[in-house]
Amino acid sequence: MTTRPPGSFGEVVAQARAAGQIVVQPRMGFSDPQTMHAGLTAVRQADATTIATITVDSYTRVNDLPAADKALAAGVALNGYPIATYPAGTTRDLVAETVAVGVPVQVRHGSARPEHIIRALTAAGLHATEGGPISYCLPYGRVPVRDSVHEWARSSELLVELCRENGQEAHLETFGGCMMGQLCPPSLLVAISTLEALFFRQHGLRSISLSYAQQTDADQDTEAVLAMRRLIAELLPEVESHVVVYSYMGVYPLTDDGATRLLQESARLTARTGAARLIVKTTAEAFRIPTIAENVIALETAAAAAGPVLTPDPLVDSETYAEARALVDAVLDLDDDLGTALISAFQRGYLDVPYCLHPDNAGRSTGQVDSDGRLRWTRAGSMPIKTTGPAQRRTTAPDLLDSLTYVRRTYDRPQLAKVADHQEHR
């Protein structure tokens, strides 16, 4: 029987599952400790089962701590919380009330070299973060995959070691299911998230969550989450794990109605597939950084829309599962050390993220939304999968724009049609 420390990720998720509820979580971060404290307070007091978030700023992400310190000294607001600049005691005081009532606080960052962030969060008594050697490398900069793999290996082991010294169970969430946010067919998202989870396990993690970002088609998303749950059962049976769904990360609807319906659909996806946690988005996503109040509304809207958590049998065959399994197996066959295998996989193009300009990415794959709304491969490069989309021609700029705005148009259309009809009959 698994022993979960009080207030740990594992405990909160297990309790929510037992109650038939999903856990909802925002992506908020403020550089001012008082504002960040207000955000944490609002999240824990929301009418939902929540996990709180501290998202770090861009300077901290790239380890430019002198720049973060200079900005704070000048009173310049940052786009997140500079956790490695503030004293550990400041952050410990900041999270104390939230942690004391059993609401975990996860630190979100985006760093390919996260050791300084790991040291800062554990010094403040926290035990949960996210990322990965691929997902926090390719989309965000030009750090070589080889360097990111080595940095994440060391940082993963450090997180386990420091949390153990604090009497905590370290938790890591893969970001691999969110590569580029959009236009990456689900099988590659599932595969990279699974591979990063296996990488974390290799480096000592025993509490892991695997991410998947909502895409363009509800049925295909269902296939993807069930495929991920099947791969977890097959490859990570001894690890305490769950799937975390992200509300759509691409071009967001402009209307409040469209944005709300998209969020509600991501909540229903989470519940009906047996996923456990949802990272929400707000009605402000298309325009600006959301306020604390808008985040709370999103949390409560998602929790109300989710319905009871189901536990469908994931052992079903689907196109998404077959492709994801082929990708995972191709990488695992390259080397017993998963870090070495991941480096080799990108060198050979066995993993190839569409529209990603990182120098270590082959760039020979493309995806496109088909006429039914499903994301399809139009070019697979050297990956061990077959194209199922319109491979007869290359993806053009109008094709790309059409695919990028598909979700916005789909969810905004009913509200815009109402407005047009109202104006016509005035």
Secondary structure, 3 states (H helix, E strand, C coil): CCCCCCCCHHHHHHHHHHCCCCEEECCCCCCCHHHHHHHHHHHHHCCCCECEEEECCHHHHCCCHHHHHHHHHCCCCCCCCCCCCCCHHHHHHHHHHHHHCCCCEEEECCCCCCHHHHHHHHHCCCCEEEECCCCCCCCCCCCCHHHHHHHHHHHHHHHHHHHHHCCCCCEEEECHHHCCCCCCCHHHHHHHHHHHHHHHHHCCCCEEEEEEECCCCHHHHHHHHHHHHHHHHHHCCCCEEEEEEECCCCCCCCCHHHHHHHHHHHHHHHHHCCCCEEECCCCCCCCCCCCHHHHHHHHHHHHHHHCCCCCCCCCCCCHHHHHHHHHHHHHHCCCCCHHHHHHHHHHHCCCCCCCCCCCCCCCCEEEEECCCCCEEEEEECCCCCCCCCCCCCCCCHHHHHHHHCHHHHHHHHHHHHHHHHHHHCC
